[in-house]
Amino acid sequence: MSELTAEMTAQYGPNGPVARAQEWLQRVLIERDFSAAWALMTPDNRLDFAQRWLWTNRAHPLMIGRSLEWEADRLAETEHISELWPTFAQLQLDRIAEAYPLPANGMAGIGASSRPRILAPDLELVIVLRLEDVAALPGTRPIEGGGVVMEGSVSGQPVAVFAAIAMQHRDDGWLVASLAGELLPSPSWPPTQLETDEGTA
């Protein structure tokens, strides 16, 4: 097995980080099923999402009299025990859809770069690109399964990043650890600022 083939198998196999990242995007952008997407996120990422939403909306009448830190812990669970879950989930779906507008042909119009970006032994950065943005670049070609082979250097030719998703391998497989590239959430109260990564591929 060639080095490229082994690389591609590790990245694009059914149990790999790219497949799970694409599944997460499918759940939120196409199926609009935040409950299913929530289960594909790390506990720290879920808690960070919950904390930021509650803190941003702390003056809303819905929050009056609530312990926001306690509510964040409840929202972060995958069992949806918080009565705030329906509102939270709908608003997150809307926010994510606005942040990640799909091309006209939907999921078929995006693909993950074949270049592995290992951040740690259990952590990998999946860079998702719009296929139309890379189609004309030398050294790139789309591949079956929703990927983009980067054959050699395309340095000096910036490519807009559709999504930079950090994936972490846990006991139950690869989970979405961050939507901010290499910046991983660090839940705290009150939440600290975590800016979205808008780098290039």
C-alpha positions as CSV (number, residue, x, y, z in Angstrom):
1,M,0.0,0.0,0.0
2,S,1.5,3.4,-1.0
3,E,1.9,6.1,1.5
4,L,-0.8,8.2,-0.2
5,T,-3.2,5.2,-0.2
6,A,-2.6,4.5,3.5
7,E,-3.1,8.2,4.2
8,M,-6.3,8.3,2.3
9,T,-7.6,5.2,4.0
10,A,-6.9,6.6,7.4
11,Q,-8.6,9.9,6.6
12,Y,-11.4,8.9,4.4
13,G,-12.3,5.4,5.7
14,P,-15.8,4.9,7.2
15,N,-14.3,5.2,10.7
16,G,-12.0,8.1,10.0
17,P,-12.2,11.8,11.0
18,V,-13.3,13.0,7.6
19,A,-16.3,10.7,7.4
20,R,-17.4,11.8,10.9
21,A,-16.9,15.5,10.2
22,Q,-19.0,15.1,7.0
23,E,-21.6,13.3,9.0
24,W,-21.8,16.2,11.4
25,L,-22.2,18.7,8.6
26,Q,-24.9,16.5,7.0
27,R,-26.8,16.4,10.3
28,V,-26.8,20.1,10.9
29,L,-26.9,21.6,7.3
30,I,-29.1,19.0,5.5
31,E,-31.1,17.1,8.0
32,R,-31.3,19.9,10.5
33,D,-31.1,17.4,13.3
34,F,-29.1,19.1,16.1
35,S,-29.8,16.2,18.5
36,A,-27.9,13.8,16.2
37,A,-25.1,16.4,15.7
38,W,-24.9,17.0,19.4
39,A,-24.1,13.3,20.0
40,L,-21.1,13.6,17.6
41,M,-19.4,16.4,19.6
42,T,-17.0,16.1,22.5
43,P,-18.3,16.9,26.0
44,D,-16.0,20.0,26.2
45,N,-17.4,21.3,22.9
46,R,-21.0,20.7,23.9
47,L,-20.4,22.5,27.3
48,D,-18.7,25.4,25.5
49,F,-21.6,25.7,23.1
50,A,-24.1,25.8,26.0
51,Q,-22.1,28.2,28.1
52,R,-21.7,30.7,25.3
53,W,-25.3,30.6,24.4
54,L,-26.5,31.1,27.9
55,W,-24.0,33.9,28.6
56,T,-24.9,35.7,25.5
57,N,-28.6,35.5,26.4
58,R,-28.2,36.0,30.1
59,A,-30.4,39.2,30.1
60,H,-33.2,37.4,28.3
61,P,-36.4,37.0,30.3
62,L,-36.2,33.2,29.7
63,M,-33.0,33.2,31.9
64,I,-34.3,35.2,34.8
65,G,-34.0,33.3,38.1
66,R,-31.9,30.5,36.5
67,S,-28.4,29.3,37.5
68,L,-26.8,29.6,34.1
69,E,-23.8,27.5,35.1
70,W,-26.2,24.7,36.2
71,E,-28.3,25.1,33.0
72,A,-25.1,24.8,30.9
73,D,-24.3,21.5,32.5
74,R,-27.8,20.3,31.8
75,L,-27.8,21.5,28.2
76,A,-24.4,19.9,27.6
77,E,-25.9,16.4,28.2
78,T,-26.9,14.3,25.2
79,E,-30.2,13.2,26.9
80,H,-31.7,16.8,26.5
81,I,-32.9,17.0,30.1
82,S,-33.0,20.8,30.0
83,E,-36.3,22.5,29.1
84,L,-34.2,25.1,27.2
85,W,-33.0,22.4,24.7
86,P,-35.7,23.0,21.9
87,T,-34.9,26.7,21.8
88,F,-31.2,26.2,22.1
89,A,-31.1,23.6,19.4
90,Q,-33.1,25.6,16.9
91,L,-31.0,28.7,17.4
92,Q,-27.8,26.7,17.0
93,L,-29.0,25.2,13.8
94,D,-29.9,28.6,12.4
95,R,-26.5,30.0,13.5
96,I,-24.5,27.2,12.0
97,A,-26.5,27.3,8.7
98,E,-25.7,31.0,8.4
99,A,-22.0,30.5,9.2
100,Y,-21.6,27.6,6.7
101,P,-23.7,28.3,3.6
102,L,-23.6,25.3,1.3
103,P,-23.0,25.6,-2.4
104,A,-26.1,25.2,-4.6
105,N,-25.4,21.4,-5.0
106,G,-25.3,21.0,-1.3
107,M,-22.9,18.4,0.3
108,A,-21.8,17.4,-3.1
109,G,-20.2,20.8,-3.5
110,I,-17.7,20.5,-0.6
111,G,-14.9,18.1,0.2
112,A,-12.1,17.6,2.7
113,S,-8.5,18.3,1.8
114,S,-6.4,15.1,1.6
115,R,-3.5,16.7,3.5
116,P,-3.6,15.3,7.0
117,R,-3.2,17.9,9.7
118,I,-2.3,16.0,12.9
119,L,-2.5,18.2,15.9
120,A,-1.9,15.5,18.5
121,P,-2.0,11.7,18.5
122,D,-5.8,11.7,19.0
123,L,-6.5,15.1,17.3
124,E,-6.8,15.9,13.6
125,L,-7.8,19.0,11.8
126,V,-10.2,18.4,8.9
127,I,-10.2,21.2,6.3
128,V,-13.4,21.4,4.3
129,L,-13.3,23.3,1.0
130,R,-15.8,24.3,-1.7
131,L,-14.9,22.1,-4.7
132,E,-15.6,25.0,-7.1
133,D,-12.9,27.1,-5.3
134,V,-10.2,24.5,-5.9
135,A,-11.3,23.1,-9.3
136,A,-9.0,25.4,-11.2
137,L,-6.0,25.2,-9.0
138,P,-3.0,23.2,-10.2
139,G,-2.1,20.3,-8.1
140,T,-5.6,19.6,-6.9
141,R,-8.3,17.3,-8.0
142,P,-11.6,16.1,-6.4
143,I,-11.9,12.5,-5.4
144,E,-14.7,10.1,-4.8
145,G,-16.1,10.2,-1.3
146,G,-16.1,14.0,-1.0
147,G,-12.5,14.9,-0.8
148,V,-9.9,17.0,-2.6
149,V,-6.4,15.6,-3.3
150,M,-3.7,18.3,-2.8
151,E,-0.9,16.9,-5.0
152,G,2.1,19.0,-4.1
153,S,2.3,22.6,-3.0
154,V,-0.4,25.2,-3.8
155,S,1.4,27.8,-1.6
156,G,0.9,31.3,-2.7
157,Q,-2.6,30.5,-3.9
158,P,-5.0,31.1,-1.0
159,V,-8.1,28.9,-0.8
160,A,-11.2,29.9,1.1
161,V,-11.9,27.4,3.9
162,F,-15.5,26.3,4.2
163,A,-14.9,24.8,7.6
164,A,-11.9,24.0,9.8
165,I,-13.1,21.2,12.1
166,A,-10.9,19.7,14.8
167,M,-11.7,16.0,15.3
168,Q,-10.8,14.1,18.5
169,H,-10.6,10.4,18.7
170,R,-12.5,9.1,21.8
171,D,-13.6,5.6,22.9
172,D,-16.7,6.0,20.7
173,G,-14.8,7.1,17.6
174,W,-14.0,10.5,16.1
175,L,-16.0,13.4,17.6
176,V,-16.1,17.1,16.7
177,A,-13.9,18.9,19.2
178,S,-14.0,22.4,17.7
179,L,-15.3,24.4,14.8
180,A,-12.5,27.0,15.3
181,G,-9.7,25.1,13.7
182,E,-6.8,24.4,16.1
183,L,-8.4,26.5,18.8
184,L,-10.0,24.0,21.2
185,P,-12.7,25.1,23.6
186,S,-11.9,25.4,27.3
187,P,-15.2,25.6,29.1
188,S,-15.2,28.1,32.0
189,W,-17.7,30.4,33.7
190,P,-18.1,33.0,32.4
191,P,-17.0,31.8,29.0
192,T,-13.8,33.1,27.5
193,Q,-13.6,34.4,23.9
194,L,-12.9,31.8,21.2
195,E,-12.7,33.3,17.7
196,T,-13.6,31.2,14.6
197,D,-10.6,30.2,12.6
198,E,-10.7,31.8,9.1
199,G,-7.4,30.7,7.8
200,T,-6.6,29.2,4.4
201,A,-6.0,25.6,3.4
